[in-house]
Amino acid sequence: MKRIFLITTIMLLLFGLSISAEASPQPQKLTKISLMLDWFVNPNHGPIIIAQERGYFKQHGIEVDIQQPADPSLPPKLVAANKIDLAVTYQPNLTIDVAAGLPLMKTATLIATPLNTLMVLKKSGITDLSQLKGKTIGIAVAGNEDATIGTMLANHGVKLTDVNIVNVGWALSSSLASGKVDAIWGGLRNFETNQLALEGYPTTSFFPEENGIPSYDELIFVANSKHYNRQAITAFNAAITQATTYIINHPQAAWQQFIQYAPDTLNNKLNHNAWNDTLTRFALRPAAVDFKRYDDYAQFLFKHHVITQLPQAKTYIGSF
């Protein structure tokens, strides 16, 4: 009798464990996504880092591998080669790349306004672009600067041939501060402006969107137009939207969480100032689509012979 009771008890226990195992929720399997930034982590990437630090990506079922490039021109090329899932790049660059035939598509916006400026030292006394006639302008990389600078100057009666444009590489700030150049194109209004001010060189900035250049998105996300995971991208956009909302609602709490990602490199006065100046630049609706905005800018590039093919926005902007 005891033997029968013991066997029955064991069977009931095993049955109970089986039921319990079946009833226990299985951990959610996360979809892995690789994301390459345009450059080293900085306040421009706030929503990405906050989404990572606060677990928003995982909440939406994705695991994001954030990578930093050795060369800022590489990310979109790696996406086009199907070696990276997503990349942060620039709207002007995307248009140029698509016109050249690269299989890229925009999936969301990160920074929804231009950040580039044509910048001079305040002590130069230059308060109008017409005063740049005969001056030297430093640029970081060759691209669409002739069209942009030329248009900005033309709006003030100065021809592109009236100025001397030199490539100073990434030494924009030091070239301006040292007097090697009279102005720089490519300095960001949220970064180089603060960097130079902290070093004792206050600046004056001229904004492209106020001087004849169609407005554009400074930073965007792109995917391979032939190979992409729609569900994963939709989840990514939802997490970025959630992170942006948190940043806007809690800017200084978000700053404290942002710097925890890499305290040794992020926690400094320059980045804090840049953070504050970037808050109003983040796209509140990252997945929103505006074909006309992109077509207008593409038309500008085409008119100035930066591109020889005119891509239609509807062919390279995805709806997620």
C-alpha positions in Angstrom: 0.0 0.0 0.0 2.8 2.4 0.9 4.5 1.5 -2.3 1.4 2.4 -4.4 1.0 5.7 -2.4 4.6 6.6 -3.0 4.4 6.0 -6.8 1.1 7.9 -7.0 2.7 10.9 -5.1 5.7 10.9 -7.4 3.5 10.8 -10.5 1.4 13.7 -9.2 4.5 15.8 -8.5 5.9 15.1 -11.9 2.6 16.0 -13.5 2.5 19.2 -11.5 6.0 20.2 -12.6 5.0 19.5 -16.2 2.0 21.7 -16.0 4.0 24.4 -14.3 6.7 24.3 -17.0 4.1 24.6 -19.7 2.4 27.5 -17.9 5.6 29.5 -17.4 6.0 32.3 -20.0 9.0 31.7 -22.3 11.5 34.6 -22.5 11.0 36.7 -25.6 13.5 36.0 -28.3 15.1 39.3 -29.4 15.8 40.2 -33.0 19.3 41.3 -33.4 20.0 44.6 -35.3 23.4 46.1 -36.1 23.5 49.9 -36.1 26.5 52.0 -37.1 26.7 55.6 -36.1 28.0 58.4 -38.3 30.8 59.1 -35.9 31.8 58.6 -32.2 29.0 58.7 -29.7 27.9 62.3 -28.9 24.7 64.2 -27.9 23.4 63.9 -31.5 22.8 60.3 -30.7 20.8 60.9 -27.5 17.7 59.0 -28.5 19.7 55.9 -29.5 21.7 55.8 -26.3 18.7 56.5 -24.1 16.7 53.7 -25.9 19.6 51.4 -25.1 20.2 52.5 -21.6 16.5 52.5 -20.6 15.8 49.2 -22.2 13.4 50.5 -24.8 14.9 48.4 -27.6 14.4 45.2 -25.7 10.9 46.2 -24.7 10.1 46.3 -28.4 11.7 42.9 -29.0 15.1 43.9 -30.5 18.7 43.8 -29.5 20.8 46.6 -31.0 24.5 46.4 -31.5 25.7 50.0 -31.6 28.9 50.4 -33.5 31.2 53.5 -34.2 33.0 53.9 -37.5 36.6 54.5 -38.1 35.6 56.6 -41.1 32.3 58.5 -41.2 31.9 57.8 -44.9 31.7 54.0 -44.3 28.3 53.4 -42.6 26.0 53.9 -45.6 28.4 51.9 -47.8 28.4 49.0 -45.3 24.6 49.1 -45.3 24.5 49.1 -49.1 26.8 46.1 -49.0 24.4 44.4 -46.6 27.0 44.1 -43.9 25.2 46.4 -41.4 21.4 46.6 -40.9 21.1 50.3 -40.1 23.3 53.3 -40.3 23.1 56.9 -39.2 23.9 59.3 -42.1 23.0 62.7 -43.5 20.0 63.5 -45.8 22.3 65.3 -48.4 24.6 62.2 -48.4 21.6 59.8 -48.8 20.4 61.8 -51.9 23.8 61.7 -53.4 24.3 58.0 -52.7 20.9 57.1 -54.1 21.5 59.2 -57.2 24.7 57.2 -57.6 22.8 53.9 -57.5 23.4 52.7 -54.0 20.5 50.5 -52.7 19.7 52.7 -49.7 16.4 53.9 -48.1 15.6 56.2 -45.3 13.8 54.6 -42.4 13.6 57.4 -39.8 14.9 60.8 -38.8 17.2 61.5 -35.9 18.0 65.2 -36.1 15.2 67.0 -37.9 16.9 70.4 -38.7 20.2 71.3 -40.3 23.1 71.6 -37.9 25.8 72.8 -40.3 26.7 76.5 -40.3 29.1 78.8 -42.1 30.9 80.1 -39.0 33.3 83.0 -38.3 35.0 84.3 -35.2 33.0 87.1 -33.5 36.2 89.1 -33.2 36.5 89.2 -37.0 33.7 91.7 -37.1 32.0 89.8 -39.9 28.2 90.2 -39.5 27.1 89.7 -43.1 28.0 87.1 -45.6 28.9 89.8 -48.1 32.0 90.5 -45.9 33.4 87.1 -46.8 34.5 88.3 -50.3 38.2 87.7 -50.6 38.3 85.5 -47.5 39.4 81.9 -47.0 36.8 79.3 -46.0 37.8 75.9 -44.5 35.8 72.7 -45.2 36.2 69.2 -43.7 35.3 67.0 -46.7 34.6 67.6 -50.3 31.0 67.0 -51.3 28.2 69.5 -51.9 29.9 72.5 -50.3 30.4 74.4 -53.6 26.6 74.3 -54.1 25.8 75.2 -50.5 28.4 77.9 -49.9 28.0 79.3 -53.4 24.2 79.7 -52.9 24.6 81.2 -49.5 27.2 83.7 -50.8 25.2 84.5 -53.9 22.3 85.6 -51.7 24.6 88.3 -50.5 26.2 89.3 -53.8 29.4 87.3 -53.5 30.5 84.7 -56.1 32.1 81.4 -55.2 35.1 82.5 -57.1 35.4 85.5 -54.8 36.5 83.3 -51.9 39.2 80.7 -51.4 38.0 77.3 -50.3 40.6 75.0 -48.6 40.2 71.5 -47.2 41.4 71.5 -43.6 40.2 67.9 -42.8 38.7 67.5 -39.4 40.7 70.5 -37.9 37.8 72.9 -38.4 37.8 74.5 -35.0 41.6 74.8 -34.7 41.9 76.2 -38.2 39.4 79.0 -37.4 40.8 79.7 -34.0 44.3 80.0 -35.3 43.4 82.3 -38.1 44.4 79.8 -40.8 41.0 80.4 -42.3 38.5 83.2 -42.0 35.4 81.0 -41.9 34.5 77.3 -41.7 31.8 75.3 -43.3 30.8 72.1 -41.5 31.0 73.3 -37.9 27.9 72.2 -36.1 25.8 74.8 -34.3 25.5 72.5 -31.3 29.1 71.4 -31.1 31.8 73.5 -32.7 30.1 76.7 -31.5 30.3 75.4 -27.9 33.8 74.0 -28.3 35.2 77.3 -29.6 33.3 79.3 -27.0 34.8 77.2 -24.2 38.2 77.8 -25.6 37.7 81.5 -25.6 36.7 82.0 -29.2 33.0 83.1 -29.5 31.6 82.8 -33.0 28.9 84.1 -35.3 27.0 81.5 -37.4 25.2 81.9 -40.7 22.5 79.2 -41.2 22.1 77.6 -44.6 18.3 77.3 -44.3 18.1 81.1 -43.7 20.3 81.8 -46.7 18.8 80.1 -49.8 19.3 76.4 -49.0 16.2 74.2 -48.7 15.9 72.9 -45.2 16.9 69.3 -44.6 17.3 66.6 -41.9 20.8 66.6 -40.5 20.8 63.0 -39.3 18.7 60.1 -40.5 18.6 56.3 -40.3 19.1 54.2 -43.5 18.7 50.6 -44.4 19.4 48.5 -47.5 16.5 49.0 -49.8 16.7 45.4 -51.1 17.4 43.6 -47.8 15.6 44.8 -44.6 13.5 43.5 -41.8 10.3 45.6 -41.7 9.2 44.4 -38.3 12.6 45.1 -36.7 12.8 48.6 -38.2 9.3 49.4 -37.0 10.2 48.2 -33.5 13.4 50.3 -33.7 11.5 53.4 -34.7 9.1 52.9 -31.8 11.9 52.6 -29.3 13.6 55.8 -30.7 10.3 57.7 -30.5 9.8 56.5 -26.9 13.4 57.6 -26.0 12.9 61.0 -27.7 9.8 61.6 -25.7 11.6 60.8 -22.5 14.5 63.1 -23.3 12.1 66.0 -24.1 10.1 65.4 -20.9 13.2 64.8 -18.6 16.2 66.5 -20.3 18.6 66.5 -17.4 17.6 63.1 -16.0 18.2 61.8 -19.6 21.5 63.5 -19.7 22.6 61.7 -16.5 21.6 58.4 -18.1 23.2 59.3 -21.4 26.7 59.9 -19.9 26.5 56.5 -18.1 27.0 54.9 -21.5 30.6 56.1 -21.6 31.3 58.3 -18.6 35.0 58.9 -19.3 34.3 60.4 -22.8 30.8 61.8 -22.5 30.7 63.5 -19.1 32.2 66.9 -19.8 31.1 70.5 -20.2 31.3 70.5 -24.0 28.9 67.6 -24.3 26.6 69.0 -21.7 26.3 72.3 -23.5 25.9 70.4 -26.8 23.2 68.2 -25.2 21.2 71.3 -24.2 21.5 72.8 -27.7 20.4 69.6 -29.3 17.2 69.0 -27.4 15.0 71.0 -29.8 16.6 69.3 -32.8 15.5 65.7 -32.2 12.8 64.5 -34.5 9.6 64.1 -32.3 8.1 61.8 -35.0 11.1 59.9 -36.3 9.1 57.7 -38.7 7.2 60.6 -40.2 7.5 60.9 -44.0 7.8 64.1 -46.0 8.5 63.4 -49.7 8.4 67.1 -50.7 11.1 68.1 -48.2 13.4 65.4 -49.8 12.4 66.2 -53.4 13.1 69.9 -52.8 16.6 69.2 -51.6 17.3 66.7 -54.3 16.2 69.3 -56.9 18.7 71.8 -55.3 21.5 69.3 -55.7 20.5 68.5 -59.2 20.3 72.2 -60.2 23.8 72.7 -58.9 25.2 69.6 -60.7 26.0 67.8 -57.4 24.0 64.8 -58.8 23.3 63.9 -62.4 20.3 61.8 -61.7 17.2 63.1 -59.9 15.8 60.4 -57.6 12.2 60.7 -56.5 11.8 60.7 -52.7 9.0 58.1 -52.9 11.5 55.6 -54.2 14.0 55.8 -51.3 11.9 56.8 -48.3 10.3 53.9 -46.5 7.1 54.0 -44.5 7.6 52.2 -41.2 
